[in-house]
Amino acid sequence: MNKKKITPELNTETLPTVEVKGKPTYPCLAHEILEDKIFGPRVLKRLNHLLMAHPNGLSESGHDWYFGYLVCAYTQTHYGVKNLLNYPSVTKELFVLCTQQVA
């Protein structure tokens, strides 16, 4: 098994957060992850595996499970945030962006 070590590239800026209905959301984070040279291909690879495993389609309700670990790994690597609050808001947006790319 060939593993690639991810070198933390801690951003000196804080993670941009906007509160919506009392919950934090992260504008543009899903775009940032998808455009990342390491995490973007991983997200798309995960989506392709899921599409092959589920030829009848994916449910949007599974977006947390599909992408949650990649979102949390990205924020930990780039922002030093281990437990991203309300990460489902990002995984849902990431799911939508991926399905738009595939369509």
N, CA, C and O atoms as a MOPAC input file, in Angstrom:
PM7 MOZYME 1SCF
protein

 N      0.85100 1    -1.18100 1     0.00000 1
 C      0.00000 1     0.00000 1     0.00000 1
 C      0.89400 1     1.24100 1     0.00000 1
 O      1.81700 1     1.35200 1     0.80700 1
 N      0.61800 1     2.14500 1    -0.89000 1
 C      1.42200 1     3.34900 1    -1.02500 1
 C      0.68200 1     4.51200 1    -0.36700 1
 O     -0.37500 1     4.92700 1    -0.84300 1
 N      1.23200 1     5.03300 1     0.71400 1
 C      0.58800 1     6.13900 1     1.43000 1
 C      1.37600 1     7.41200 1     1.20600 1
 O      2.60600 1     7.39800 1     1.15900 1
 N      0.65900 1     8.50800 1     1.06800 1
 C      1.28000 1     9.81200 1     0.88200 1
 C      1.12200 1    10.59700 1     2.17800 1
 O      0.01100 1    10.74300 1     2.68800 1
 N      2.22100 1    11.09700 1     2.70400 1
 C      2.15600 1    11.88100 1     3.93100 1
 C      1.70400 1    13.29400 1     3.59700 1
 O      2.20100 1    13.91400 1     2.65700 1
 N      0.76900 1    13.78600 1     4.37100 1
 C      0.27300 1    15.14300 1     4.18100 1
 C      1.03400 1    16.06000 1     5.13000 1
 O      0.98000 1    15.89400 1     6.34800 1
 N      1.72400 1    17.00400 1     4.57200 1
 C      2.45700 1    17.96300 1     5.38200 1
 C      1.53000 1    19.10300 1     5.75700 1
 O      0.95800 1    19.74700 1     4.87800 1
 N      1.37400 1    19.36000 1     7.03300 1
 C      0.49300 1    20.47200 1     7.41700 1
 C      0.97100 1    21.79600 1     6.83400 1
 O      2.14300 1    22.15700 1     6.94200 1
 N      0.05000 1    22.49700 1     6.22500 1
 C      0.33700 1    23.82000 1     5.68000 1
 C     -0.56000 1    24.80600 1     6.40800 1
 O     -1.46200 1    25.40200 1     5.81800 1
 N     -0.30300 1    24.96700 1     7.68400 1
 C     -1.18200 1    25.80400 1     8.49300 1
 C     -1.28000 1    27.20800 1     7.93200 1
 O     -0.27500 1    27.87800 1     7.69600 1
 N     -2.48000 1    27.62400 1     7.73100 1
 C     -2.76300 1    28.94400 1     7.20400 1
 C     -2.66700 1    29.93800 1     8.35700 1
 O     -3.15700 1    29.67300 1     9.45500 1
 N     -2.04400 1    31.06400 1     8.10900 1
 C     -1.94300 1    32.06700 1     9.16700 1
 C     -3.27300 1    32.76600 1     9.38300 1
 O     -3.48500 1    33.40200 1    10.41600 1
 N     -4.16400 1    32.65200 1     8.41900 1
 C     -5.49400 1    33.24600 1     8.56000 1
 C     -6.39800 1    32.25500 1     9.27900 1
 O     -6.14700 1    31.05000 1     9.27500 1
 N     -7.43800 1    32.77100 1     9.88800 1
 C     -8.39000 1    31.88300 1    10.52400 1
 C     -9.39900 1    31.40800 1     9.48500 1
 O     -9.56700 1    32.02100 1     8.43100 1
 N    -10.04700 1    30.33200 1     9.79800 1
 C    -11.05300 1    29.77200 1     8.91100 1
 C    -12.24600 1    30.71700 1     8.85700 1
 O    -12.85800 1    30.98200 1     9.89100 1
 N    -12.59400 1    31.23300 1     7.67600 1
 C    -13.73300 1    32.15300 1     7.57700 1
 C    -15.03100 1    31.44900 1     7.98300 1
 O    -15.37000 1    30.39300 1     7.45000 1
 N    -15.73900 1    32.04500 1     8.92300 1
 C    -16.96500 1    31.45700 1     9.45500 1
 C    -18.07100 1    32.50100 1     9.45900 1
 O    -17.85000 1    33.65900 1     9.81200 1
 N    -19.26700 1    32.07200 1     9.05900 1
 C    -20.44800 1    32.91900 1     9.10000 1
 C    -21.51700 1    32.13900 1     9.85600 1
 O    -21.72000 1    30.95000 1     9.60700 1
 N    -22.18900 1    32.80200 1    10.76600 1
 C    -23.23100 1    32.13300 1    11.52600 1
 C    -24.56900 1    32.27300 1    10.80500 1
 O    -24.99600 1    33.37600 1    10.46300 1
 N    -25.22800 1    31.11700 1    10.57800 1
 C    -26.53600 1    31.08700 1     9.93300 1
 C    -27.47200 1    30.28700 1    10.83500 1
 O    -27.22400 1    29.11600 1    11.12500 1
 N    -28.53900 1    30.92800 1    11.26900 1
 C    -29.50900 1    30.30700 1    12.18100 1
 C    -28.82300 1    29.70900 1    13.40400 1
 O    -29.16200 1    28.61400 1    13.85300 1
 N    -27.85800 1    30.44300 1    13.92800 1
 C    -27.17100 1    30.02400 1    15.14300 1
 C    -26.10800 1    28.95600 1    14.95100 1
 O    -25.50000 1    28.51900 1    15.92800 1
 N    -25.86600 1    28.52100 1    13.70800 1
 C    -24.85400 1    27.50000 1    13.44300 1
 C    -23.76600 1    28.07300 1    12.54600 1
 O    -24.05600 1    28.84900 1    11.63500 1
 N    -22.51100 1    27.69500 1    12.79800 1
 C    -21.43200 1    28.19800 1    11.94200 1
 C    -21.47500 1    27.55000 1    10.56200 1
 O    -21.72500 1    26.35100 1    10.43600 1
 N    -21.23400 1    28.34100 1     9.54900 1
 C    -21.06900 1    27.83400 1     8.18900 1
 C    -19.74800 1    28.38000 1     7.66100 1
 O    -19.19900 1    29.33600 1     8.20900 1
 N    -19.25300 1    27.78300 1     6.61700 1
 C    -17.91700 1    28.10700 1     6.13400 1
 C    -17.98300 1    28.42300 1     4.63900 1
 O    -17.86500 1    27.52500 1     3.80500 1
 N    -18.17200 1    29.69800 1     4.30500 1
 C    -18.31800 1    30.08300 1     2.90000 1
 C    -17.06300 1    29.73400 1     2.09900 1
 O    -15.94100 1    30.00700 1     2.52600 1
 N    -17.26800 1    29.14800 1     0.97400 1
 C    -16.19800 1    28.81100 1     0.01400 1
 C    -15.29100 1    27.66400 1     0.44800 1
 O    -14.37600 1    27.31700 1    -0.29800 1
 N    -15.49600 1    27.06300 1     1.61000 1
 C    -14.61600 1    25.98200 1     2.05500 1
 C    -14.74200 1    24.76000 1     1.14500 1
 O    -13.73400 1    24.13200 1     0.82100 1
 N    -15.94000 1    24.41800 1     0.73400 1
 C    -16.12700 1    23.26800 1    -0.16100 1
 C    -15.39300 1    23.50200 1    -1.48100 1
 O    -14.74700 1    22.59000 1    -1.99700 1
 N    -15.48800 1    24.71400 1    -2.03000 1
 C    -14.75600 1    25.05500 1    -3.26400 1
 C    -13.25300 1    24.92700 1    -3.04200 1
 O    -12.52900 1    24.39200 1    -3.88100 1
 N    -12.80500 1    25.42300 1    -1.90500 1
 C    -11.38000 1    25.38600 1    -1.56900 1
 C    -10.87000 1    23.94800 1    -1.50200 1
 O     -9.78400 1    23.64600 1    -1.99500 1
 N    -11.65900 1    23.06500 1    -0.89100 1
 C    -11.27400 1    21.65600 1    -0.77100 1
 C    -11.23600 1    21.00900 1    -2.14900 1
 O    -10.28800 1    20.29600 1    -2.47600 1
 N    -12.25400 1    21.25400 1    -2.94900 1
 C    -12.33100 1    20.64500 1    -4.27400 1
 C    -11.21500 1    21.13500 1    -5.19100 1
 O    -10.77600 1    20.39500 1    -6.07200 1
 N    -10.75200 1    22.35800 1    -5.00200 1
 C     -9.67700 1    22.90900 1    -5.83200 1
 C     -8.27700 1    22.58600 1    -5.29400 1
 O     -7.28100 1    22.84700 1    -5.96800 1
 N     -8.20000 1    22.02000 1    -4.08500 1
 C     -6.91000 1    21.68100 1    -3.49400 1
 C     -6.24000 1    20.57100 1    -4.30200 1
 O     -6.90200 1    19.63300 1    -4.74700 1
 N     -4.91500 1    20.68200 1    -4.49000 1
 C     -4.19600 1    19.72400 1    -5.33800 1
 C     -4.10900 1    18.32900 1    -4.72200 1
 O     -3.91500 1    17.35600 1    -5.45000 1
 N     -4.24500 1    18.20900 1    -3.42100 1
 C     -4.21700 1    16.89300 1    -2.77000 1
 C     -5.63200 1    16.40400 1    -2.46200 1
 O     -5.97700 1    15.26800 1    -2.78800 1
 N     -6.44300 1    17.24000 1    -1.84500 1
 C     -7.75800 1    16.80900 1    -1.38700 1
 C     -8.79600 1    16.76200 1    -2.50600 1
 O     -9.68900 1    15.91600 1    -2.47200 1
 N     -8.70200 1    17.63600 1    -3.47900 1
 C     -9.65300 1    17.63100 1    -4.59700 1
 C     -9.69900 1    16.29700 1    -5.31100 1
 O    -10.78100 1    15.73200 1    -5.47600 1
 N     -8.55000 1    15.76800 1    -5.74400 1
 C     -8.56100 1    14.45800 1    -6.39300 1
 C     -9.05700 1    13.33900 1    -5.48100 1
 O     -9.66900 1    12.38100 1    -5.95400 1
 N     -8.80100 1    13.45200 1    -4.19200 1
 C     -9.29300 1    12.43000 1    -3.25300 1
 C    -10.81400 1    12.45000 1    -3.16100 1
 O    -11.45600 1    11.40200 1    -3.10000 1
 N    -11.37500 1    13.63600 1    -3.15200 1
 C    -12.83400 1    13.76400 1    -3.10000 1
 C    -13.44500 1    13.15900 1    -4.36400 1
 O    -14.39800 1    12.38300 1    -4.28900 1
 N    -12.89600 1    13.51400 1    -5.51700 1
 C    -13.43000 1    13.00500 1    -6.77900 1
 C    -13.22300 1    11.49400 1    -6.92200 1
 O    -14.07100 1    10.79800 1    -7.48100 1
 N    -12.09600 1    10.99300 1    -6.41500 1
 C    -11.84700 1     9.55000 1    -6.43000 1
 C    -12.87600 1     8.83700 1    -5.56700 1
 O    -13.40900 1     7.79700 1    -5.95500 1
 N    -13.15100 1     9.40100 1    -4.39500 1
 C    -14.16000 1     8.82300 1    -3.49700 1
 C    -15.53400 1     8.82000 1    -4.16900 1
 O    -16.27500 1     7.84100 1    -4.08000 1
 N    -15.86100 1     9.90900 1    -4.83100 1
 C    -17.14900 1     9.98900 1    -5.52900 1
 C    -17.22800 1     8.94600 1    -6.63300 1
 O    -18.25700 1     8.28600 1    -6.77600 1
 N    -16.16900 1     8.78100 1    -7.41400 1
 C    -16.17500 1     7.78700 1    -8.48700 1
 C    -16.35400 1     6.37700 1    -7.95000 1
 O    -17.09400 1     5.58600 1    -8.53500 1
 N    -15.68700 1     6.04300 1    -6.84200 1
 C    -15.85900 1     4.73100 1    -6.22000 1
 C    -17.30400 1     4.53300 1    -5.77800 1
 O    -17.87700 1     3.45900 1    -5.96000 1
 N    -17.88200 1     5.56800 1    -5.20200 1
 C    -19.26200 1     5.46600 1    -4.73900 1
 C    -20.23500 1     5.31500 1    -5.89300 1
 O    -21.19800 1     4.55500 1    -5.79900 1
 N    -19.99100 1     6.03400 1    -6.98200 1
 C    -20.87000 1     5.91600 1    -8.14700 1
 C    -20.80400 1     4.51900 1    -8.75500 1
 O    -21.81900 1     3.99400 1    -9.21300 1
 N    -19.63000 1     3.92200 1    -8.76300 1
 C    -19.49400 1     2.55900 1    -9.27800 1
 C    -20.16300 1     1.55900 1    -8.34000 1
 O    -20.76600 1     0.58900 1    -8.79900 1
 N    -20.06200 1     1.78200 1    -7.04500 1
 C    -20.65500 1     0.87900 1    -6.05900 1
 C    -22.17000 1     1.02700 1    -5.96600 1
 O    -22.86100 1     0.09700 1    -5.55100 1
 N    -22.69000 1     2.19800 1    -6.35200 1
 C    -24.12600 1     2.47100 1    -6.28600 1
 C    -24.60700 1     2.96600 1    -7.65200 1
 O    -24.85800 1     4.16000 1    -7.82100 1
 N    -24.73700 1     2.07000 1    -8.61800 1
 C    -25.11000 1     2.49500 1    -9.97500 1
 C    -26.50600 1     3.12000 1   -10.05800 1
 O    -26.81500 1     3.80600 1   -11.03200 1
 N    -27.33800 1     2.89400 1    -9.06200 1
 C    -28.68000 1     3.49100 1    -9.06800 1
 C    -28.67800 1     4.91400 1    -8.54600 1
 O    -29.72100 1     5.56600 1    -8.52500 1
 N    -27.51700 1     5.40800 1    -8.12500 1
 C    -27.40600 1     6.78300 1    -7.64100 1
 C    -27.10300 1     6.86200 1    -6.16300 1
 O    -27.28100 1     5.90000 1    -5.41500 1
 N    -26.64600 1     8.01800 1    -5.76500 1
 C    -26.31600 1     8.28600 1    -4.36600 1
 C    -27.39500 1     9.15700 1    -3.75300 1
 O    -28.02400 1     9.96500 1    -4.43600 1
 N    -27.59800 1     8.98300 1    -2.46900 1
 C    -28.55600 1     9.85100 1    -1.78900 1
 C    -27.81100 1    11.01900 1    -1.17800 1
 O    -26.69700 1    10.87000 1    -0.67700 1
 N    -28.42600 1    12.16300 1    -1.22400 1
 C    -27.79700 1    13.34400 1    -0.63200 1
 C    -27.63200 1    13.17200 1     0.87000 1
 O    -26.74000 1    13.77400 1     1.46800 1
 N    -28.47700 1    12.36100 1     1.48200 1
 C    -28.39800 1    12.19700 1     2.93500 1
 C    -27.09400 1    11.53300 1     3.37200 1
 O    -26.76000 1    11.57700 1     4.55600 1
 N    -26.35000 1    10.92000 1     2.45400 1
 C    -25.10300 1    10.26700 1     2.81600 1
 C    -23.88100 1    11.15000 1     2.69500 1
 O    -22.76100 1    10.67000 1     2.87300 1
 N    -24.06200 1    12.43600 1     2.39400 1
 C    -22.90600 1    13.28900 1     2.13400 1
 C    -21.94600 1    13.37600 1     3.31300 1
 O    -20.73800 1    13.48800 1     3.10400 1
 N    -22.44900 1    13.32900 1     4.55500 1
 C    -21.56100 1    13.39400 1     5.71900 1
 C    -20.61400 1    12.20300 1     5.72600 1
 O    -19.41500 1    12.34300 1     5.96800 1
 N    -21.17200 1    11.03500 1     5.45800 1
 C    -20.36900 1     9.82400 1     5.45900 1
 C    -19.41900 1     9.81600 1     4.26300 1
 O    -18.27200 1     9.38700 1     4.39300 1
 N    -19.87500 1    10.27900 1     3.10900 1
 C    -19.04900 1    10.26500 1     1.90300 1
 C    -17.82000 1    11.15200 1     2.04100 1
 O    -16.71700 1    10.75600 1     1.66400 1
 N    -18.01100 1    12.35200 1     2.58200 1
 C    -16.94900 1    13.35400 1     2.54100 1
 C    -16.50600 1    13.90000 1     3.89500 1
 O    -15.54100 1    14.66100 1     3.95400 1
 N    -17.17500 1    13.53800 1     4.97100 1
 C    -16.88300 1    14.11700 1     6.28500 1
 C    -15.44000 1    13.98100 1     6.72200 1
 O    -14.84800 1    14.94000 1     7.21700 1
 N    -14.86400 1    12.79200 1     6.54200 1
 C    -13.47500 1    12.59700 1     6.98700 1
 C    -12.50500 1    13.43600 1     6.16700 1
 O    -11.49300 1    13.89600 1     6.69700 1
 N    -12.79500 1    13.64700 1     4.87100 1
 C    -11.90800 1    14.47600 1     4.05000 1
 C    -12.01600 1    15.94800 1     4.42900 1
 O    -11.01700 1    16.66700 1     4.43000 1
 N    -13.21700 1    16.39400 1     4.74800 1
 C    -13.41200 1    17.78200 1     5.17600 1
 C    -12.65600 1    18.02400 1     6.47900 1
 O    -11.94900 1    19.02200 1     6.61700 1
 N    -12.80700 1    17.11700 1     7.42500 1
 C    -12.12400 1    17.28100 1     8.71500 1
 C    -10.60600 1    17.18600 1     8.56000 1
 O     -9.87300 1    17.92200 1     9.22100 1
 N    -10.12700 1    16.29200 1     7.69800 1
 C     -8.68000 1    16.18300 1     7.46200 1
 C     -8.14600 1    17.46200 1     6.81900 1
 O     -7.05600 1    17.92000 1     7.16000 1
 N     -8.90600 1    18.03600 1     5.89700 1
 C     -8.48000 1    19.26900 1     5.22700 1
 C     -8.37400 1    20.42400 1     6.22700 1
 O     -7.37300 1    21.14000 1     6.25000 1
 N     -9.40200 1    20.60000 1     7.04600 1
 C     -9.37500 1    21.72600 1     7.99100 1
 C     -8.29400 1    21.53200 1     9.05800 1
 O     -7.71300 1    22.50300 1     9.54300 1
 N     -8.03000 1    20.28700 1     9.41700 1
 C     -6.96200 1    20.05300 1    10.38800 1
 C     -5.60600 1    20.34900 1     9.74800 1
 O     -4.73700 1    20.94600 1    10.38400 1
 N     -5.42500 1    19.93900 1     8.51200 1
 C     -4.15100 1    20.13600 1     7.81600 1
 C     -3.88200 1    21.60600 1     7.51800 1
 O     -2.76900 1    22.08700 1     7.72800 1
 N     -4.88900 1    22.32000 1     7.03100 1
 C     -4.67100 1    23.68900 1     6.56600 1
 C     -4.97200 1    24.77200 1     7.59800 1
 O     -4.43000 1    25.87400 1     7.52000 1
 N     -5.83300 1    24.46100 1     8.56000 1
 C     -6.22100 1    25.48400 1     9.53400 1
 C     -5.95600 1    25.07500 1    10.97900 1
 O     -6.13100 1    25.88700 1    11.88700 1
 N     -5.54000 1    23.83800 1    11.20700 1
 C     -5.29000 1    23.37600 1    12.56300 1
 C     -6.56800 1    23.14600 1    13.35600 1
 O     -6.52800 1    23.10200 1    14.58600 1
 N     -7.70000 1    22.99900 1    12.67800 1
 C     -8.99800 1    22.78300 1    13.32000 1
 C     -9.28600 1    21.28400 1    13.32000 1
 O     -9.50700 1    20.68900 1    12.26600 1
 N     -9.28200 1    20.67700 1    14.51300 1
 C     -9.50600 1    19.23100 1    14.60000 1
 C    -10.97300 1    18.86300 1    14.47700 1
 O    -11.32200 1    17.95500 1    13.72300 1
 N    -11.82500 1    19.54600 1    15.19800 1
 C    -13.25300 1    19.23200 1    15.20300 1
 C    -14.02900 1    20.40200 1    14.62700 1
 O    -14.34800 1    21.35600 1    15.33700 1
 N    -14.32500 1    20.32700 1    13.35700 1
 C    -15.03800 1    21.40000 1    12.67800 1
 C    -16.50400 1    21.37900 1    13.09400 1
 O    -17.20400 1    20.39200 1    12.86800 1
 N    -16.96100 1    22.45500 1    13.69500 1
 C    -18.36200 1    22.54600 1    14.10300 1
 C    -19.23800 1    22.65300 1    12.86400 1
 O    -18.90300 1    23.36500 1    11.91700 1
 N    -20.34500 1    21.95200 1    12.87300 1
 C    -21.31000 1    21.96700 1    11.77500 1
 C    -20.65500 1    21.60000 1    10.43700 1
 O    -20.92800 1    22.22200 1     9.41000 1
 N    -19.79700 1    20.59200 1    10.46400 1
 C    -19.15400 1    20.16000 1     9.22300 1
 C    -20.13800 1    19.66000 1     8.17000 1
 O    -19.81300 1    19.70400 1     6.98300 1
 N    -21.35000 1    19.17800 1     8.55700 1
 C    -22.29700 1    18.75600 1     7.52300 1
 C    -22.66300 1    19.86900 1     6.53000 1
 O    -23.02700 1    19.58300 1     5.38900 1
 N    -22.56900 1    21.12800 1     6.95600 1
 C    -22.86200 1    22.20700 1     6.01000 1
 C    -21.84500 1    22.20500 1     4.87200 1
 O    -22.18100 1    22.54000 1     3.73600 1
 N    -20.60700 1    21.82900 1     5.17500 1
 C    -19.55700 1    21.77900 1     4.15400 1
 C    -19.69800 1    20.51000 1     3.32000 1
 O    -19.55800 1    20.55700 1     2.09800 1
 N    -19.97400 1    19.37200 1     3.96800 1
 C    -20.08600 1    18.12500 1     3.22000 1
 C    -21.26300 1    18.17700 1     2.25000 1
 O    -21.19400 1    17.62200 1     1.15300 1
 N    -22.33600 1    18.84200 1     2.65300 1
 C    -23.49300 1    18.96100 1     1.75900 1
 C    -23.12600 1    19.80000 1     0.53300 1
 O    -23.46100 1    19.43200 1    -0.59300 1
 N    -22.44600 1    20.91500 1     0.74500 1
 C    -22.04200 1    21.76200 1    -0.37200 1
 C    -21.04400 1    21.02500 1    -1.26800 1
 O    -21.09800 1    21.15400 1    -2.49100 1
 N    -20.13800 1    20.25700 1    -0.66700 1
 C    -19.16500 1    19.48600 1    -1.42200 1
 C    -19.86400 1    18.42600 1    -2.27100 1
 O    -19.48300 1    18.20200 1    -3.42000 1
 N    -20.87300 1    17.78000 1    -1.71700 1
 C    -21.65900 1    16.79000 1    -2.45800 1
 C    -22.32000 1    17.43600 1    -3.67200 1
 O    -22.27400 1    16.89000 1    -4.77400 1
 N    -22.92700 1    18.58500 1    -3.46800 1
 C    -23.59600 1    19.29500 1    -4.56100 1
 C    -22.58400 1    19.68500 1    -5.64800 1
 O    -22.84600 1    19.49800 1    -6.83600 1
 N    -21.44100 1    20.22200 1    -5.24400 1
 C    -20.40900 1    20.61900 1    -6.21800 1
 C    -19.91800 1    19.40800 1    -7.02300 1
 O    -19.72300 1    19.50300 1    -8.23500 1
 N    -19.72400 1    18.28900 1    -6.35500 1
 C    -19.25300 1    17.08200 1    -7.04400 1
 C    -20.28600 1    16.57100 1    -8.03800 1
 O    -19.94000 1    16.20000 1    -9.16000 1
 N    -21.52800 1    16.55100 1    -7.64000 1
 C    -22.56600 1    16.04800 1    -8.54700 1
 C    -22.73600 1    17.00100 1    -9.73700 1
 O    -23.06900 1    16.55900 1   -10.83700 1
 N    -22.51400 1    18.28400 1    -9.53000 1
 C    -22.57100 1    19.23600 1   -10.65200 1
 C    -21.41900 1    18.99400 1   -11.60900 1
 O    -21.58300 1    19.12400 1   -12.82200 1
 N    -20.25600 1    18.64300 1   -11.07900 1
 C    -19.08900 1    18.37800 1   -11.92600 1
 C    -19.28500 1    17.11200 1   -12.75700 1
 O    -18.87500 1    17.04400 1   -13.91600 1
 N    -19.91700 1    16.11700 1   -12.14700 1
 C    -20.12400 1    14.83200 1   -12.83000 1
 C    -21.20200 1    14.96200 1   -13.90400 1
 O    -21.12900 1    14.31300 1   -14.94800 1
 N    -22.20000 1    15.80200 1   -13.64100 1
 C    -23.33500 1    15.92800 1   -14.57200 1
 C    -22.96800 1    16.54600 1   -15.88500 1
 O    -23.82600 1    16.70800 1   -16.75300 1

